[in-house]
Every structure is written in structure tokens, then in C-alpha cells.
Amino acid sequence: MLCLALVCAFTGCGLEPKVPTEEPAGDPPVASTAAPTVQPTPTVVQIPTETATPDPYGHEVLGESWEGRPVVGHRFGTGPRKVVLVGNIHGGTEKNTHQLALEMIAYFEKDLDNVPPEVTLWIIPTANPDGLANGTRGNGHLVDLNRNADTDGDACAENDWVKDTHTTEGINEGGGGPEPFSEVETQLLRDFVEDAEVAIFYHSMAGMIFVTSCADHVASERLARRLSEATGYPFAAEGWVSYPVTGAIVDYLAQQGVAAAEVELETKVDSEFDRNLAGVRAVLQSLDQIASSP
Ligand SMILES: [Zn+2]
């Protein structure tokens, strides 16, 4: 039971597709054919004196799963520092992490003052709505979304993406997907989260906190230690030792400079809300210490 729970350690997410907006090309320059005889009237540029105040709360569909279910992000605040919580990536086998995220959303809807003004907090209740609906750990293709990231770019080889992944029960053939980021859900997570300062992913039920198994990212370790102090879950600095964890989203995000950690709840039943709220609030008050370089 414990072993099965421990398999779950690791995740990632990101959503808002960033469609670059390009400036329209505008009119082509017209060559001047004659010197002006009259002084041109200076163009007056209208500078708006008022801009609309952004709504402090909103939610948006970040994308769709393979089976067409929406992946939704709930936003709290409008500050420049992006913090993302992903409630559930391992679907129906870790339902209580989804419940935790829903309770977090309800809390911050009532207590938006707990989001510092410089922060935008995003909460994604589930990055794996198909697995949640179908009762599976994997997505609609039975790919493990926390084994599907491209983790080949860091300093260690042990966590590199592989097609057939390790589990407590042995090898899960095809668990990593046909190639890194083959799944729409992991693509969406990658694109949404990789510009965040902090990302936290919830799992159950190892009762520990993990970061990249490459153990080479100081900001992620600082995040994990802060979370551990506030929640009481121990930080497993040595990582998951029973078998290689490959293609985990926190490993990918650490490569990108995002402070990323996984919180494993202690059971598969309760949301363990109070201690996890304490963890999130501690992190929101500690961004300068966590995210400072290196
Ligand atoms: Zn998990």
C-alpha cells in the first residue's frame, strides 16, 4: 500500500496557451518625393488616463484533455509573480488531491487578502480530468502524466525520460508515452507553468515532499523545506529511492528554473486541508527567499 502510494511522487502543469500577439505590420513606409513646404502638425498621441482594474478573481479553460474535458485554471490576484498549484495529475487513484484543490479554491475566493499584491496565484484542480473521470492513474491513453516530461536536459541521466516506466509492481510498458510531452495534458502543463516562479503538485499518499530527483536545483529545495516546515510532511531530500523516477514534471521545471515540488498527502482519503493551506500561505510569504538565485 505504501509502495503503491510512493509511486505517485512527481508532477507538473501549465496552462494558459501563450499565443504570441504580433504587432500588425502596419502600412509600409512611403517614400517622400517632395520636401514639405508646410511644417507638419505634430501628432498628438492619446494616452489613456484610466485603465480598467483587472478582476482579482477569474478562471479560464487552459486546454482540453484527449477525451475533450476542460483543464481549468482558477486565478487569484493580478501580481507579476506567478505561483501555480496543481491539485491532481494522477487522476482517479488520487482523488483526495483534487478535493484539496477545490477546498483551496473555496478558501481563496473568500480570503483573497491572503494572496500578496505582487502575486498571481493559479489553482488547477486537475490536470488529468480523463483519469479522474475514468478512475485511472493515467490519462485517456493510460500514459502516466508525471512520467511524460522531457527530463534529458539536466545534469543527471537517472531521471531521463523513458517509454517503459518503473512502478512498485514492475515495469509499466508505455507508461511514459511514445515520446516526451506526447500528451496534450503535459503539453498544456508545460506551457502554462514554465514561466512560473513556484509550482506545487499534489499527490497521495507517501506523506513526503519531493523535488527533482536530479537534486540539482537550490530554489526547489528551498521551496520543499519551507513547505515541510509549514505542513509537517518531511522533505525527502534523497528523492524516491526504490526505483528510478523518469520524466517527472518537477524535474523538467527545475531545468527551466522554476522552483517546483511535489507534496504527497498521507492518505488517499482526506484532503489534509489545514496543513496544506498553511504550506501554501507560508510559500506565498516567502517568495523572495525561495526564488532568489541561484
Ligand atoms: Zn501521484
Boltz pocket constraint, residues with backbone or C-beta under 6 A from the ligand:
constraints:
  - pocket:
      binder: B
      contacts: [[A, 5], [A, 7], [A, 8], [A, 9], [A, 10], [A, 89], [A, 90], [A, 94], [A, 202], [A, 203], [A, 204]]
      max_distance: 6.0
